[in-house]
Amino acid sequence: MFRTLFALSVVFPFGLAMAASAALGLPPVPVSPANPQSAEKAALGKKLFFDTRFSKDGSISCASCHIPQKAFTDGNPVGVGVKGLKGTRNTPTVINAVYYQKSFWDGRRDSLEQQALDPLTNPVEHGLGKLVDAIAVIKSSESYVNDFSRVFAVDNDGITPDHVGKAIAAYERTLIAGNSAFDRYQYGGDTAALSASARRGLELFRGKGLCVTCHLIGPKNATFTDNQFHNIGVGLSEIESRASEIISVFLEARLAGTTVDNKVLSDKEASHLGRFAVTLNPADFGNFRTPDLRNVALTAPYMHDGSLKTLDEVVEFYGRGGSLKDGVRNMLQHPSIKDLNLSRTEQKDLVEFMKSLTSETLPQ
């Protein structure tokens, strides 16, 4: 009944070119023809990524939530923005984010270029009123004006938000990490790279645990995501009894002009709608993107709402078949989320395998 997808390699959207492979175990890096990669552009993107001036109160940069020393996450259940305001979604790492076909937990953006701009104007993130406020910061800086002129061949009046998104995306495409113990074992031929427990965990991952159904391992590389959206039950018990009311309020907000990202990051109940908030397709209710598992041991807490604190909790969650309400799973839950009857030793082995996905070197 279940598909074993470990034999598939990653597939990217039409129109993306492939750069050279970055590290052992990773596929070639997809680069948009509309945004050719260059060292100068990536350097400008890095400068923007770490600059707190692109926030309402001068306190928040992209790196405030994507902290290099924390594997480009923040260690919090949900992101914290200007004035200490809390959002509703867990901060995902941007390491290897280039391999996602859609950005954000609900896939509301199709590219890194688009994704890079949304947090700037979100009221609970950077809090800028409009993207022109970010452009004003750039135009007030002789250094930035010179940088944009050199990278994009534009004068002061020609700098646009599109250029900002392209620069930040170019930097994020350099945040690549492979070469984990798993990669050395699977793709490097080092049979001693994994402990006995991690090897057993790998077999469970591919077999009884059903993990590889969504977290793909290919013959030549592994992205550990199917780039799809699934309902695993997280958060659904909180809104299931009031789903119709919550959807109605969400739709009213959309009709009034509230953007998807503003609504889902400021309304905890709307946040649990998942992919439905983007597509309005009932089949997408509660669906969230399959996250990459590389370096997962460094990126706690877990799930879209940061509700699981440790990898042990994550494995226990999947082992019992996901979220239950009165002993019943929600009817839209993915079919592989079921009682796996894992022993305690098997759960520990799965955790050991996921720890083996930590890269030898991380971007800094």
C-alpha positions as CSV (number, residue, x, y, z in Angstrom):
1,M,0.0,0.0,0.0
2,F,2.9,2.4,0.6
3,R,5.4,3.5,-1.9
4,T,9.1,3.1,-1.2
5,L,10.7,6.2,-2.8
6,F,14.3,5.8,-1.8
7,A,15.2,5.0,-5.5
8,L,14.1,8.4,-6.7
9,S,16.4,11.4,-7.2
10,V,15.3,15.0,-6.6
11,V,13.3,16.7,-9.4
12,F,13.3,20.5,-9.7
13,P,10.7,22.8,-11.3
14,F,11.0,23.6,-15.0
15,G,13.3,26.5,-15.7
16,L,15.9,25.9,-13.0
17,A,19.5,25.3,-14.1
18,M,21.9,23.1,-12.1
19,A,25.1,24.3,-10.6
20,A,27.9,22.0,-9.5
21,S,27.2,19.6,-6.7
22,A,28.1,21.2,-3.4
23,A,29.0,18.3,-1.0
24,L,28.9,14.6,-0.7
25,G,25.3,13.3,-0.6
26,L,23.7,16.4,-2.1
27,P,22.4,16.9,-5.7
28,P,23.5,19.8,-7.9
29,V,22.4,23.2,-6.6
30,P,19.5,24.5,-8.6
31,V,20.0,28.1,-9.8
32,S,17.4,30.3,-11.5
33,P,18.4,31.6,-15.0
34,A,16.7,34.8,-14.0
35,N,19.1,35.2,-11.1
36,P,22.6,34.0,-12.1
37,Q,24.9,33.2,-9.2
38,S,28.0,35.2,-8.5
39,A,30.3,35.7,-5.5
40,E,29.6,39.4,-5.4
41,K,25.9,39.0,-5.4
42,A,26.1,36.4,-2.6
43,A,28.3,38.8,-0.6
44,L,25.7,41.5,-1.0
45,G,23.0,39.1,0.0
46,K,24.9,38.2,3.1
47,K,25.3,41.9,4.0
48,L,21.5,42.3,3.7
49,F,20.9,39.1,5.7
50,F,22.7,40.3,8.7
51,D,21.6,44.0,8.7
52,T,19.1,45.0,11.4
53,R,18.3,48.3,9.7
54,F,15.8,46.4,7.6
55,S,13.3,46.2,10.5
56,K,10.9,48.7,12.1
57,D,12.8,49.2,15.3
58,G,16.3,48.4,14.1
59,S,16.5,45.2,16.1
60,I,15.8,42.4,13.7
61,S,17.7,40.9,10.8
62,C,17.2,37.7,8.9
63,A,20.0,36.3,11.1
64,S,18.1,37.1,14.2
65,C,16.0,34.0,13.6
66,H,18.4,32.2,11.3
67,I,21.4,32.2,13.6
68,P,24.5,30.6,12.1
69,Q,25.7,29.2,15.4
70,K,22.3,27.4,15.8
71,A,22.4,25.8,12.3
72,F,20.5,28.9,11.0
73,T,17.5,28.4,13.3
74,D,16.8,30.1,16.6
75,G,16.0,27.3,19.0
76,N,12.6,28.8,19.9
77,P,9.2,27.0,19.4
78,V,8.1,29.9,17.1
79,G,9.9,32.9,15.6
80,V,10.4,36.1,17.6
81,G,10.4,39.4,15.8
82,V,10.3,43.2,16.5
83,K,9.4,44.3,20.0
84,G,9.5,40.6,21.1
85,L,6.4,39.7,19.1
86,K,5.9,36.0,18.7
87,G,4.7,34.4,15.5
88,T,3.0,31.1,15.2
89,R,5.5,29.0,13.1
90,N,8.7,27.3,14.0
91,T,11.8,28.9,12.2
92,P,13.2,26.4,9.7
93,T,16.8,26.3,8.9
94,V,17.9,27.9,5.6
95,I,20.7,25.4,5.2
96,N,19.9,23.5,2.0
97,A,16.7,25.5,1.6
98,V,17.7,25.8,-2.1
99,Y,16.4,22.2,-2.6
100,Y,12.9,23.1,-1.7
101,Q,10.6,23.6,-4.6
102,K,8.3,25.9,-2.5
103,S,9.2,28.0,0.5
104,F,7.6,28.3,3.9
105,W,5.8,25.6,5.8
106,D,2.7,26.1,3.7
107,G,4.5,26.6,0.4
108,R,3.1,30.1,-0.2
109,R,6.2,31.2,-2.3
110,D,7.7,29.5,-5.3
111,S,11.3,30.6,-5.0
112,L,14.0,31.8,-2.6
113,E,13.8,35.2,-4.3
114,Q,10.1,35.6,-3.3
115,Q,10.6,34.1,0.1
116,A,13.3,36.5,1.1
117,L,11.0,39.5,0.9
118,D,8.0,38.4,2.9
119,P,9.5,38.7,6.4
120,L,10.5,42.3,5.8
121,T,7.0,43.5,5.8
122,N,5.4,41.0,8.2
123,P,4.2,42.9,11.3
124,V,5.5,40.1,13.7
125,E,8.8,39.7,11.9
126,H,10.8,42.7,10.6
127,G,7.7,44.9,10.8
128,L,8.4,47.3,7.9
129,G,5.3,48.9,6.5
130,K,6.2,48.4,2.9
131,L,9.1,47.1,0.8
132,V,9.8,50.7,-0.3
133,D,11.0,51.3,3.4
134,A,13.7,48.7,2.8
135,I,14.7,50.4,-0.5
136,A,14.9,53.7,1.4
137,V,17.5,52.2,3.8
138,I,19.5,51.0,0.8
139,K,19.4,54.4,-0.9
140,S,20.5,56.2,2.3
141,S,23.7,54.2,2.3
142,E,26.5,55.0,-0.1
143,S,28.0,51.6,0.5
144,Y,24.8,49.8,-0.5
145,V,24.2,52.0,-3.5
146,N,27.7,51.2,-4.8
147,D,27.1,47.5,-4.1
148,F,23.9,47.4,-6.0
149,S,25.4,49.4,-8.9
150,R,28.3,46.9,-9.1
151,V,26.2,43.7,-8.8
152,F,23.1,44.7,-10.8
153,A,24.3,47.6,-12.9
154,V,21.6,49.9,-11.7
155,D,21.8,53.5,-10.4
156,N,20.2,54.8,-7.2
157,D,16.8,55.2,-8.7
158,G,16.9,51.7,-10.3
159,I,17.2,49.7,-7.1
160,T,14.0,47.6,-6.5
161,P,12.8,45.0,-4.1
162,D,13.4,42.4,-6.8
163,H,17.1,43.1,-6.6
164,V,17.0,42.7,-2.8
165,G,15.3,39.3,-3.1
166,K,17.8,38.1,-5.7
167,A,20.8,39.1,-3.6
168,I,19.5,37.4,-0.4
169,A,18.6,34.3,-2.5
170,A,22.1,34.2,-3.9
171,Y,23.5,34.2,-0.4
172,E,21.1,31.5,0.7
173,R,22.2,29.3,-2.2
174,T,25.7,29.2,-0.6
175,L,24.3,27.8,2.6
176,I,24.8,24.2,1.7
177,A,25.8,21.3,4.0
178,G,26.2,17.6,3.2
179,N,29.0,15.2,4.0
180,S,27.4,13.7,7.1
181,A,28.3,10.3,8.6
182,F,25.3,8.9,6.7
183,D,26.7,10.4,3.4
184,R,30.1,8.9,4.0
185,Y,28.5,5.5,4.7
186,Q,25.9,5.6,1.9
187,Y,27.7,7.5,-0.9
188,G,31.3,7.5,0.2
189,G,31.8,3.8,0.8
190,D,32.9,4.1,4.4
191,T,31.3,1.2,6.1
192,A,32.6,2.3,9.5
193,A,31.0,5.8,9.3
194,L,27.8,4.7,11.0
195,S,27.4,3.0,14.4
196,A,25.6,-0.3,14.7
197,S,22.6,1.6,16.2
198,A,22.6,4.1,13.4
199,R,22.7,1.3,10.7
200,R,19.7,-0.3,12.4
201,G,18.0,3.0,12.4
202,L,18.7,3.4,8.7
203,E,17.0,0.1,8.0
204,L,14.0,1.1,10.1
205,F,13.9,4.5,8.3
206,R,13.6,2.6,5.0
207,G,11.4,-0.1,6.2
208,K,9.2,-0.5,9.3
209,G,9.3,3.2,10.2
210,L,7.9,4.3,6.8
211,C,10.0,7.5,7.1
212,V,11.4,7.2,3.5
213,T,7.8,7.5,2.2
214,C,8.2,11.3,2.5
215,H,11.9,11.8,3.5
216,L,13.6,10.6,0.3
217,I,16.9,8.9,-0.1
218,G,18.1,8.6,-3.7
219,P,20.7,6.3,-5.2
220,K,23.3,9.1,-5.7
221,N,22.1,11.8,-3.2
222,A,19.5,12.5,-0.6
223,T,17.4,15.6,0.0
224,F,15.3,13.9,2.7
225,T,12.1,15.5,1.4
226,D,9.5,14.7,-1.2
227,N,8.8,18.4,-1.6
228,Q,5.1,17.6,-0.9
229,F,2.6,18.7,1.8
230,H,1.1,16.2,4.2
231,N,-1.3,16.2,7.1
232,I,0.4,14.4,10.0
233,G,-2.0,15.7,12.6
234,V,0.0,18.3,14.4
235,G,-2.2,21.2,15.6
236,L,-5.4,19.7,14.2
237,S,-6.8,18.7,17.6
238,E,-6.7,22.4,18.6
239,I,-8.9,23.5,15.7
240,E,-10.9,20.5,14.6
241,S,-14.0,21.2,16.5
242,R,-14.1,24.8,15.3
243,A,-12.7,24.3,11.8
244,S,-15.7,25.9,9.9
245,E,-15.6,29.0,12.1
246,I,-11.8,29.4,11.8
247,I,-11.9,29.0,8.0
248,S,-14.7,31.5,7.8
249,V,-12.7,34.1,9.8
250,F,-9.7,33.4,7.7
251,L,-11.6,33.9,4.4
252,E,-13.1,37.1,5.7
253,A,-9.6,38.4,6.5
254,R,-8.4,37.4,3.0
255,L,-11.3,39.2,1.4
256,A,-10.4,42.3,3.5
257,G,-6.9,42.3,2.0
258,T,-4.9,40.5,4.7
259,T,-2.1,38.5,3.1
260,V,-1.7,34.8,3.8
261,D,1.6,35.3,5.7
262,N,0.3,38.1,7.8
263,K,-2.7,36.1,8.8
264,V,-1.1,32.8,9.6
265,L,1.8,34.3,11.5
266,S,-0.5,36.4,13.7
267,D,-3.3,34.0,14.3
268,K,-2.4,30.7,15.9
269,E,-5.6,28.9,14.9
270,A,-5.3,30.0,11.2
271,S,-1.6,28.9,11.3
272,H,-2.8,25.2,11.7
273,L,-4.7,25.4,8.4
274,G,-1.5,24.7,6.6
275,R,-1.4,24.5,2.8
276,F,-5.2,25.1,2.7
277,A,-4.5,28.8,3.5
278,V,-2.7,29.1,0.2
279,T,-4.7,26.9,-2.1
280,L,-8.2,26.9,-0.4
281,N,-8.4,23.3,-1.5
282,P,-10.2,21.3,1.2
283,A,-7.8,18.4,0.5
284,D,-4.9,20.6,1.7
285,F,-6.4,21.2,5.2
286,G,-3.7,20.8,7.8
287,N,-1.0,19.9,5.2
288,F,2.5,21.1,5.8
289,R,5.7,20.8,3.8
290,T,7.9,17.7,4.4
291,P,11.1,19.2,6.0
292,D,14.6,18.1,5.1
293,L,16.1,16.1,7.9
294,R,19.7,17.0,7.4
295,N,21.2,18.4,10.6
296,V,17.9,17.8,12.3
297,A,19.7,17.0,15.6
298,L,20.7,20.7,15.7
299,T,17.4,22.3,14.9
300,A,15.1,21.6,17.8
301,P,12.2,22.1,18.5
302,Y,10.3,20.5,15.8
303,M,7.1,20.6,13.7
304,H,5.5,23.7,12.2
305,D,4.5,24.9,15.6
306,G,7.6,23.9,17.5
307,S,5.5,21.7,19.7
308,L,7.9,18.7,20.0
309,K,11.1,19.5,21.9
310,T,13.4,16.6,21.1
311,L,14.0,13.9,18.5
312,D,12.9,11.3,21.0
313,E,9.5,13.1,21.2
314,V,9.3,13.2,17.4
315,V,10.0,9.5,17.0
316,E,7.5,8.6,19.8
317,F,4.9,10.8,18.0
318,Y,5.3,9.0,14.7
319,G,5.5,5.6,16.5
320,R,2.1,6.0,18.1
321,G,0.5,7.2,14.8
322,G,0.5,10.9,15.2
323,S,-1.9,13.2,17.0
324,L,-5.0,11.5,18.6
325,K,-8.2,13.1,19.8
326,D,-10.3,10.8,21.9
327,G,-8.2,7.9,20.5
328,V,-9.1,8.8,16.9
329,R,-6.9,10.3,14.2
330,N,-8.2,13.0,11.8
331,M,-9.5,11.5,8.6
332,L,-7.2,13.6,6.4
333,Q,-4.0,12.3,8.1
334,H,-1.4,10.8,5.7
335,P,-1.8,7.0,5.5
336,S,1.8,6.3,6.6
337,I,1.1,8.0,10.0
338,K,-0.1,5.0,11.9
339,D,0.8,2.9,14.9
340,L,4.2,1.5,14.0
341,N,4.6,-0.7,17.1
342,L,8.2,0.4,17.6
343,S,10.1,-1.0,20.6
344,R,12.1,1.4,22.7
345,T,15.3,0.1,21.2
346,E,14.0,0.8,17.7
347,Q,13.0,4.3,18.7
348,K,16.6,4.9,20.0
349,D,18.1,3.5,16.8
350,L,16.0,5.9,14.7
351,V,17.2,8.8,16.7
352,E,20.8,7.6,16.3
353,F,20.3,7.5,12.6
354,M,18.9,11.0,12.5
355,K,21.9,12.2,14.5
356,S,24.1,10.7,11.8
357,L,22.7,13.3,9.3
358,T,24.7,16.1,11.0
359,S,27.2,17.5,8.5
360,E,30.8,17.5,9.3
361,T,31.0,21.2,8.5
362,L,28.2,23.8,8.6
363,P,28.1,27.2,6.9
364,Q,29.1,30.0,9.2
